[in-house]
Amino acid sequence: MKDLVKLMDPKYLEVIGLFNPRGGISIKPFANYGDSDHQDMVRARLIANFHND
């Protein structure tokens, strides 16, 4: 995500990885970035991502 932020200079960026479980362990990594005007969205999406598991 950091490389994409450097390259594109976005207002908001969200990266989600969806991986099928192997050995009974599944993971769903999530990262997001927002410029100074979009920090409310960053917090809201982070919270929403953890509540949608």
Secondary structure in CASP SS format (residue, H / E / C, confidence):
PFRMAT SS
TARGET T0000
AUTHOR 0000-0000-0000
METHOD secondary structure of the structure
MODEL  1
M C 1.00
K H 1.00
D H 1.00
L H 1.00
V H 1.00
K H 1.00
L H 1.00
M H 1.00
D C 1.00
P C 1.00
K C 1.00
Y E 1.00
L E 1.00
E E 1.00
V E 1.00
I E 1.00
G C 1.00
L C 1.00
F C 1.00
N C 1.00
P C 1.00
R E 1.00
G C 1.00
G C 1.00
I E 1.00
S C 1.00
I C 1.00
K C 1.00
P C 1.00
F E 1.00
A E 1.00
N E 1.00
Y E 1.00
G E 1.00
D C 1.00
S H 1.00
D H 1.00
H H 1.00
Q H 1.00
D H 1.00
M H 1.00
V H 1.00
R H 1.00
A H 1.00
R H 1.00
L H 1.00
I H 1.00
A H 1.00
N H 1.00
F H 1.00
H H 1.00
N C 1.00
D C 1.00
END
